[in-house]
């Protein structure tokens, strides 16, 4: 059945509208976990150990957003939906945002900015060492996420640098796995998702 000229014109008009709405919608949705955390803190809905909950909650969402950001390019190439590529950088920055909240909650709420104790914790506990390594890997990626930095570094060097996001994701999953005493299903799921994304990249050599 052939579309009428009116239907074709309406679809053409709708496409730019959807593209313009995509970033604001994704931005609002990505702020949702942080908004819920604030609400939960003010309504005493985050359990009997709020500090531990906040640290774990922010870390979970950091890892989720990191995997979602890594899934954008395969999704775009599989579905042909080019507009979704416009939110990849935003999703990556939201992953870094939640990582920063995760670190700040540990440093400020749990350790009260006691730097000697924090350093001793990093050295003593391997899972914290791995987590800090993941964070430090993400810092230069977040710092070079602007269009200006892409131009300064050059597209090839910029892409090469940002491939370290996979190393950060691997370290993040290992950090999550090591901190658990029981219940490894969730990190196993994250690991399986990352393995699929890495496998797709290796087979198809997608950027």
Buried (B, 14 or more C-beta within 10 A) or exposed (E): EEEEEEEEEEEEEEEEEEEEEBEEEBEEEBEEBBEBBEEBEEEEEBEEEBBBBBBBBBBBBBBBBBBBBBBBBBBBBEEEEEBBEBBBBBBBBBBBBBBBBBBBBBBEBBBEEEEEEBEEBBEEEEBBBBBBBBBEBBEEBBEBBEEEEBEEBEEEEBEEBBEEBBEBBBBBBBBBBBBEEEEEEBBEEBBEBBEEBBEBBEEEEEE
